Amino acid sequence: MLLRYNYCLDPWPRHRDAFGKAFGCARVVFNDGLAARRGAHEARKPYITDAELSARLTAVKQTPEPAWLSDVSAVVLQQSLADLNTAYRRFFGYVKALKEWRSKGQKGPKPRRVGPPRFKSRKDRHQSIRFTSNARFKVLPNGRLRLPKIGDVPVRWSRPLPCQPSSVTVIKDAAGRYFASFVIQTDPAADAERFSAADAEVGIDLGLTAFAVLSDGTKISAPRFLRRAQKKLRQAQQAHSRTRKGSKNREKSRVRLARLHVRVADQRADFHHKLSTMIVRDNQAVYVEDLCVEGLGRTRLAKSVQDAGWSAFIDMLEYKAARYGRGFGKVGRFEPTSQVCSACGVKDGPKPLAIREWRCAACGTIHERDLNAARNVLALGRRESLNACGGGIRPGAVLAAAGETASLRGAA
């Protein structure tokens, strides 16, 4: 499995200048390639291939006018063109999928929209460049990262790299922080030995009052990082709005505001990672509900939904389960998990969100709403996993009751 290992960088002033030059050159190459393809499209000329764009870049570097492109590693410029090509392939793939969806009478889910590539802005606060193995980047014995035409950059090694990385991406975020993101290939055998086999399986019901309720009765309270930082964010936003545009104080206030936002994002990601690792470690199979987070983000609960970060948490559960050999499944979003009694299976009808406990009319069991939903998610997930493994969907034949109408005990 391919994974990313991220580490903080502590670049010196000369490293920051070199990074800024590399970011600018990569942006120029990307925009020039995009402008060339748009111009060819508007002039009704053939599509400029990837090889033609690469050849144009090589020819431009040999001319004396843009000599500053030679101050940056050639791999960075080629990877910028590769990002442009990837953006076009995704856009063309979306157009093709949309045509197929319409030709089938709009059956099934509509393809997720992917727009055409756009020009990169010099004012964008998020910048990145990528070095592949062809660039011959190296992790030195003293712990520094050697990048071509940039130098030896200090790195904060929070954990060791499990193997030799295939590429590294240098990222600068809106708060002015620098990161090195390494792409590595994990060892399946080593990952399988990390967590021992577990006997338990768990169903998870995600919510807002409690972030997650497990089918074994465990409740994880919602941390609400954005709500807790809302007062500081509001004050920082008001202070930023009072500064004069183009002044140094405005840039300082922008960085201060960005640091508050990234702190909230980092806290949320840390919480998701710790919780997902704990759940995957303690259970052999994990089942969750396939929520439509995008649709819930357009309701009156949008702020709380976005603060919870359900999509990121489910993605972490999925890739960690695949990495450590655990089972993972999603239950359909239209399954009435909150309406069905987990004890007897009788559907009791929809209930407003204000009702947190209810009594089953058939068996009299008193259910806590979220816990009952989590148990139903577990039961549905187990059923789907058996069906996916070849189990029979139809129930087996059983002997008819003696007093059942129109049935004979000895009938064939």
C-alpha positions in Angstrom: 0.0 0.0 0.0 1.2 3.5 -0.9 1.1 5.9 2.0 2.3 9.4 2.8 4.5 10.3 5.8 4.5 14.0 6.6 7.2 15.8 8.5 7.7 19.5 9.4 10.7 21.3 7.9 12.8 24.1 9.5 14.2 25.8 6.4 16.8 28.6 6.7 16.3 31.9 4.9 18.3 30.7 1.9 16.2 27.6 1.8 13.0 29.7 1.9 14.2 31.8 -1.0 15.0 28.7 -3.0 11.6 27.3 -2.3 9.9 30.5 -3.3 11.8 30.4 -6.6 10.9 26.8 -7.2 7.2 27.5 -6.4 7.2 30.4 -8.9 8.9 28.4 -11.7 6.5 25.4 -11.3 3.6 27.8 -11.4 4.8 29.5 -14.6 5.4 26.2 -16.3 1.9 25.0 -15.3 0.2 28.2 -16.5 2.2 28.2 -19.8 1.2 24.6 -20.6 -2.4 25.4 -19.8 -2.4 28.5 -21.9 -0.9 26.6 -24.8 -3.6 23.9 -24.7 -6.4 26.5 -24.3 -5.1 28.4 -27.2 -4.9 25.3 -29.4 -8.5 24.4 -28.4 -9.8 27.9 -29.2 -8.0 27.9 -32.6 -9.5 24.4 -33.3 -6.1 22.9 -33.5 -5.2 19.3 -32.4 -4.8 18.6 -28.7 -1.2 19.3 -27.6 0.1 16.0 -26.2 2.2 15.5 -23.1 5.3 14.8 -25.1 4.9 18.0 -27.1 4.6 20.1 -23.9 7.7 18.5 -22.4 9.6 19.2 -25.7 8.5 22.8 -25.6 9.7 23.2 -22.1 13.1 21.8 -23.0 13.3 24.1 -26.0 12.4 27.2 -23.9 15.0 26.4 -21.3 17.7 26.5 -24.0 16.8 30.1 -25.0 18.5 33.0 -23.1 15.4 34.8 -22.1 13.9 32.6 -19.4 17.3 31.7 -18.0 15.9 31.7 -14.4 14.2 28.3 -15.2 17.6 26.7 -15.1 18.0 27.7 -11.4 15.4 25.1 -10.5 15.6 21.3 -10.7 14.3 20.0 -14.1 12.3 17.4 -12.2 10.2 20.0 -10.5 9.3 21.5 -13.8 8.5 18.2 -15.4 6.3 17.2 -12.4 4.4 20.5 -12.8 3.5 19.4 -16.3 2.6 16.0 -15.0 0.1 17.6 -12.6 -1.4 19.5 -15.6 -1.7 16.3 -17.5 -3.3 14.5 -14.6 -5.8 17.4 -14.2 -6.8 17.0 -17.9 -7.2 13.3 -17.7 -9.5 13.6 -14.7 -11.6 16.2 -16.5 -11.8 14.1 -19.6 -12.7 11.1 -17.5 -15.6 13.0 -15.9 -16.9 14.1 -19.3 -16.9 10.5 -20.5 -18.6 9.2 -17.3 -21.2 12.0 -17.6 -22.1 11.0 -21.2 -22.4 7.3 -20.2 -24.6 8.3 -17.2 -26.9 10.3 -19.5 -27.0 7.6 -22.2 -28.2 5.1 -19.6 -31.1 7.3 -18.7 -29.5 8.9 -15.6 -29.5 5.6 -13.7 -27.2 5.2 -10.8 -25.3 8.0 -8.9 -24.3 11.0 -11.0 -20.5 11.3 -11.5 -18.8 13.7 -9.2 -18.1 16.9 -11.1 -14.6 17.7 -12.1 -13.9 21.0 -13.7 -11.2 21.8 -16.3 -7.8 22.9 -15.1 -7.5 26.5 -14.0 -4.5 28.9 -13.9 -2.5 29.0 -10.7 -2.4 32.3 -8.9 0.7 34.0 -7.5 -1.4 35.0 -4.5 -2.3 31.4 -3.6 -1.1 30.7 -0.1 -0.8 27.0 -0.7 2.2 26.1 -2.8 3.9 22.7 -3.5 6.6 21.1 -5.6 7.5 17.5 -6.0 10.9 15.7 -6.4 10.9 12.1 -7.7 13.7 9.6 -7.4 15.1 10.9 -10.7 16.0 14.1 -8.8 18.2 12.1 -6.5 17.0 13.6 -3.3 18.6 12.0 -0.2 18.0 11.8 3.5 21.4 12.4 5.1 22.8 10.6 8.1 22.6 13.8 10.1 18.8 13.9 9.6 18.7 16.6 6.9 16.9 16.3 3.6 19.1 17.1 0.6 17.1 18.6 -2.3 18.7 19.5 -5.7 19.5 23.2 -6.1 18.0 23.9 -2.7 20.4 22.5 -0.2 20.2 20.4 3.1 17.0 21.3 4.8 16.5 20.4 8.6 13.6 18.1 9.2 11.7 17.3 12.4 11.6 13.5 12.4 8.6 12.6 14.5 8.9 9.0 13.4 11.4 7.0 11.3 10.7 6.3 7.6 9.9 2.5 7.2 11.6 2.3 3.8 13.2 4.3 1.1 10.7 6.9 -0.3 9.9 7.1 -4.0 9.1 10.8 -4.0 8.9 13.8 -1.7 6.6 16.8 -2.0 7.5 20.1 -0.3 4.4 21.9 0.8 3.9 25.4 2.1 0.6 26.1 3.8 -1.3 29.3 4.4 0.3 29.7 7.9 3.7 29.8 6.4 4.7 26.3 7.5 6.8 23.9 5.4 6.3 20.2 5.2 8.0 17.3 3.5 5.5 14.6 2.3 7.2 11.3 1.5 5.5 8.5 -0.6 6.5 5.1 0.7 5.5 1.5 0.0 4.5 -0.3 3.1 5.4 -4.0 3.8 2.1 -6.1 4.1 3.8 -8.6 6.3 5.1 -6.0 8.8 1.7 -4.3 8.9 -0.1 -7.7 9.6 2.3 -8.3 12.5 1.6 -4.9 14.1 -1.9 -5.7 15.3 -2.8 -9.2 16.5 -6.0 -10.9 15.4 -9.1 -9.7 17.2 -12.4 -11.6 17.8 -14.7 -8.6 18.0 -16.6 -6.8 15.3 -18.1 -3.3 15.7 -20.8 -1.2 14.1 -20.4 2.6 14.3 -23.2 5.2 14.3 -21.8 8.7 13.7 -23.6 11.7 15.2 -23.2 15.3 16.5 -24.1 14.9 20.2 -21.8 12.0 20.4 -19.2 11.8 17.7 -19.4 8.0 17.5 -21.5 5.4 19.3 -20.1 1.8 19.0 -22.3 -1.3 19.0 -20.6 -2.5 22.2 -22.0 0.5 24.1 -18.9 2.8 23.9 -19.6 6.5 23.4 -17.1 8.9 22.1 -18.1 12.5 22.8 -17.8 15.1 20.0 -14.7 17.3 20.6 -16.1 20.3 18.5 -12.8 21.9 17.9 -14.2 24.6 15.6 -16.9 25.6 18.2 -14.3 25.8 21.0 -12.1 28.0 18.9 -14.9 30.1 17.5 -14.4 33.1 19.9 -10.7 33.4 19.0 -11.4 33.0 15.3 -14.0 35.7 15.4 -11.7 38.1 17.2 -8.8 37.4 14.8 -11.1 37.8 11.8 -12.4 41.2 13.1 -8.9 42.4 13.7 -7.8 41.3 10.2 -10.8 43.1 8.6 -9.7 46.4 10.2 -6.2 46.4 8.8 -5.4 48.3 5.6 -5.1 46.3 2.4 -1.5 45.9 1.3 0.0 46.8 4.7 2.5 44.6 6.7 0.0 44.5 9.6 -2.6 43.0 7.3 -0.1 40.2 6.3 0.7 39.6 10.0 -3.0 39.4 10.9 -3.6 37.0 8.0 -0.9 34.7 9.2 -2.3 34.8 12.8 -5.7 33.9 11.5 -4.4 31.1 9.3 -2.5 29.6 12.2 -5.7 29.5 14.2 -7.5 27.7 11.4 -4.7 25.2 10.9 -4.6 24.5 14.6 -8.3 23.5 14.5 -7.6 21.3 11.4 -4.6 19.6 13.1 -6.5 18.9 16.3 -9.4 17.4 14.3 -7.0 15.2 12.2 -5.1 14.1 15.4 -8.4 13.1 17.0 -9.5 11.1 13.9 -6.2 9.3 13.6 -6.1 8.2 17.3 -9.7 7.1 17.3 -9.6 5.2 14.0 -6.4 3.4 15.0 -7.9 2.4 18.3 -11.1 1.0 16.6 -9.2 -0.9 13.9 -6.7 -2.3 16.5 -9.4 -3.7 18.8 -11.8 -5.1 16.1 -11.4 -7.5 13.3 -14.2 -5.9 11.2 -15.6 -2.4 11.2 -18.9 -1.3 9.7 -20.2 2.3 9.2 -23.1 4.0 7.6 -22.5 5.5 4.1 -23.6 9.0 5.0 -24.2 11.7 2.4 -22.0 14.3 4.1 -22.2 16.6 1.1 -25.9 16.8 1.4 -25.9 17.2 5.1 -23.4 20.1 4.6 -26.2 22.1 3.0 -28.6 21.9 5.9 -29.0 24.0 9.0 -26.6 21.6 10.8 -23.9 22.4 8.2 -21.4 23.9 10.6 -21.6 21.1 13.1 -21.4 18.5 10.3 -18.2 20.1 8.9 -16.8 20.4 12.3 -17.2 16.7 12.9 -15.3 15.7 9.7 -17.1 12.4 9.2 -15.8 11.9 5.6 -12.1 12.1 6.7 -12.7 9.8 9.6 -14.4 7.1 7.4 -11.6 7.3 4.9 -9.1 6.7 7.7 -11.0 3.7 8.9 -11.1 2.3 5.4 -7.4 2.6 4.5 -6.3 1.5 8.0 -8.5 -1.6 7.8 -7.1 -2.5 4.4 -3.5 -1.9 5.7 -3.8 -4.1 8.8 -5.9 -6.9 7.3 -9.2 -5.9 8.9 -12.6 -6.1 7.4 -14.5 -2.9 6.5 -17.9 -2.3 5.1 -20.4 0.4 4.5 -24.2 0.1 5.1 -26.5 1.9 2.7 -27.6 5.4 3.6 -31.2 4.5 3.1 -31.3 1.7 5.6 -33.7 2.6 8.5 -31.2 1.9 11.2 -32.9 4.3 13.7 -36.4 2.9 13.0 -35.8 -0.8 13.4 -35.6 -2.6 16.7 -32.2 -4.3 17.1 -33.8 -6.9 19.4 -36.7 -8.2 17.3 -36.3 -6.5 14.0 -39.7 -4.7 13.9 -39.7 -1.4 12.1 -41.3 1.2 14.4 -41.4 4.1 11.9 -39.5 7.4 11.7 -38.8 9.5 14.8 -37.7 13.1 15.2 -34.2 13.9 16.3 -35.6 15.1 19.7 -36.5 11.5 20.7 -33.3 9.9 22.1 -35.0 6.8 23.7 -38.0 4.8 22.5 -39.8 1.6 23.4 -40.4 -1.1 20.9 -44.1 -1.8 20.5 -43.6 -5.4 19.6 -41.1 -6.7 22.3 -41.1 -3.8 24.8 -37.4 -3.3 24.7 -36.2 0.3 25.6 -33.6 1.5 23.1 -31.2 4.3 23.2 -31.4 5.8 19.7 -27.7 5.9 18.7 -26.8 2.6 20.3 -29.7 0.9 18.6 -28.6 2.3 15.3 -25.0 1.1 15.8 -26.2 -2.4 16.5 -28.3 -2.4 13.4 -25.3 -1.2 11.4 -23.3 -4.1 12.8 -26.0 -6.6 11.8 -26.4 -5.2 8.3 -22.7 -5.1 7.8 -22.3 -8.7 8.8 -25.1 -9.7 6.4 -23.6 -7.8 3.5 -20.1 -9.3 4.2 -21.6 -12.8 4.2 -23.4 -12.1 0.9 -20.2 -10.7 -0.6 -18.3 -13.8 0.3 -20.7 -16.1 -1.5 -23.3 -16.7 1.2 -26.9 -17.2 0.2 -29.1 -14.2 0.1 -32.4 -16.1 0.2 -33.3 -17.7 3.5 -33.2 -21.5 3.5 -36.3 -23.7 3.4 -37.9 -24.4 6.7 -40.7 -26.8 7.8 -44.1 -25.2 7.8 -46.0 -24.8 11.0 -48.7 -27.4 11.7 -51.6 -25.0 11.8 -50.5 -22.8 8.9 -53.2 -22.3 6.3 -52.8 -24.1 2.9 -49.8 -26.1 3.9 -49.3 -29.8 4.6 -46.5 -31.1 6.7 -45.7 -33.9 4.3 -46.1 -31.8 1.1 -43.1 -32.0 -1.2 
